[in-house]
Amino acid sequence: MEQVQLKGHGTRLCRTLTKTKRIDEMLMLGLRYRNGITSSRFLETTGCDHAMLLNCNIVQSLIDSKLLVLDDSGIRATSSGMFVLDALIVELSICIEETLFNV
């Protein structure tokens, strides 16, 4: 409480996240919502249009399997995709990193 009274918050340490970590955070948090990640949020976080994910075979497979939706509004997990969301996030993270950083 002393820190809150002195500084207005109790945060002891702030770290700047790398681009990769920001992308992972966006996926982990954003896909848990029914509306998913908006196209503008994806662009803001990655610097790329979310449609670039269509170039990734893994993403196309997830869409074909009715686990993921990628349209003009953004990217989101389907009802079925929510059951395997942790696996979806890993696959999307790999795809984005490969696309953005040519890993």
C-alpha positions as CSV (number, residue, x, y, z in Angstrom):
1,M,0.0,0.0,0.0
2,E,2.9,2.3,0.7
3,Q,4.0,2.1,-3.0
4,V,0.4,2.9,-4.1
5,Q,0.3,6.0,-1.9
6,L,3.7,7.2,-2.9
7,K,3.6,6.5,-6.7
8,G,-0.1,6.0,-7.4
9,H,0.5,2.3,-8.3
10,G,2.0,-0.8,-6.9
11,T,4.0,-1.8,-10.0
12,R,7.6,-2.5,-9.1
13,L,9.0,-3.3,-12.5
14,C,8.0,-2.4,-16.0
15,R,9.5,-4.2,-19.0
16,T,9.1,-3.3,-22.7
17,L,7.9,-6.4,-24.6
18,T,9.6,-7.4,-27.9
19,K,7.5,-7.5,-31.0
20,T,7.3,-11.3,-30.8
21,K,6.0,-11.1,-27.2
22,R,3.5,-8.5,-28.1
23,I,2.2,-10.7,-30.9
24,D,2.0,-13.7,-28.5
25,E,0.1,-11.6,-25.9
26,M,-2.3,-10.4,-28.6
27,L,-3.1,-14.0,-29.7
28,M,-3.4,-15.4,-26.1
29,L,-5.7,-12.6,-25.0
30,G,-7.6,-11.6,-28.2
31,L,-8.6,-15.1,-29.4
32,R,-10.3,-15.8,-26.1
33,Y,-13.0,-13.3,-26.9
34,R,-15.9,-14.3,-29.1
35,N,-15.1,-11.4,-31.5
36,G,-11.4,-12.3,-31.7
37,I,-8.8,-9.9,-32.9
38,T,-9.9,-7.0,-35.1
39,S,-8.1,-6.3,-38.3
40,S,-7.0,-2.9,-36.9
41,R,-5.6,-4.4,-33.7
42,F,-3.7,-7.0,-35.7
43,L,-2.3,-4.3,-37.9
44,E,-1.4,-2.1,-34.9
45,T,0.4,-5.0,-33.2
46,T,2.2,-6.7,-36.1
47,G,2.5,-3.9,-38.7
48,C,0.9,-6.2,-41.2
49,D,-2.6,-6.9,-42.6
50,H,-4.2,-10.0,-41.0
51,A,-4.9,-11.3,-44.5
52,M,-1.2,-12.2,-44.8
53,L,-2.0,-15.2,-42.6
54,L,-3.8,-16.7,-45.6
55,N,-0.4,-17.4,-47.1
56,C,0.3,-19.8,-44.3
57,N,-0.7,-23.4,-45.0
58,I,-1.3,-24.0,-41.3
59,V,-3.8,-21.2,-41.1
60,Q,-5.6,-22.3,-44.2
61,S,-5.8,-25.8,-42.7
62,L,-7.3,-24.4,-39.5
63,I,-9.9,-22.4,-41.6
64,D,-10.7,-25.5,-43.7
65,S,-11.2,-27.5,-40.5
66,K,-13.7,-24.9,-39.2
67,L,-11.5,-24.0,-36.2
68,L,-10.6,-20.5,-37.3
69,V,-12.3,-17.6,-39.2
70,L,-10.4,-15.0,-41.0
71,D,-12.4,-12.3,-42.7
72,D,-12.5,-8.5,-43.2
73,S,-13.3,-7.9,-39.6
74,G,-10.4,-9.8,-38.2
75,I,-9.5,-13.3,-37.0
76,R,-11.3,-15.4,-34.4
77,A,-11.7,-18.9,-33.2
78,T,-14.9,-20.8,-34.0
79,S,-16.9,-22.5,-31.3
80,S,-15.0,-25.7,-32.1
81,G,-11.7,-23.8,-32.2
82,M,-12.3,-22.6,-28.7
83,F,-11.9,-26.2,-27.4
84,V,-8.4,-26.4,-28.9
85,L,-7.5,-22.7,-28.5
86,D,-4.1,-23.2,-26.9
87,A,-3.0,-25.3,-29.9
88,L,-4.4,-22.7,-32.3
89,I,-2.4,-20.0,-30.6
90,V,0.8,-21.9,-30.9
91,E,0.2,-22.6,-34.6
92,L,-0.7,-19.0,-35.3
93,S,2.3,-17.7,-33.4
94,I,4.6,-19.9,-35.4
95,C,3.0,-18.8,-38.7
96,I,3.2,-15.1,-37.8
97,E,6.8,-15.3,-36.7
98,E,7.8,-17.2,-39.8
99,T,6.0,-14.7,-42.0
100,L,7.2,-11.6,-40.3
101,F,10.7,-12.6,-39.4
102,N,11.4,-15.2,-42.2
103,V,12.5,-17.8,-39.6
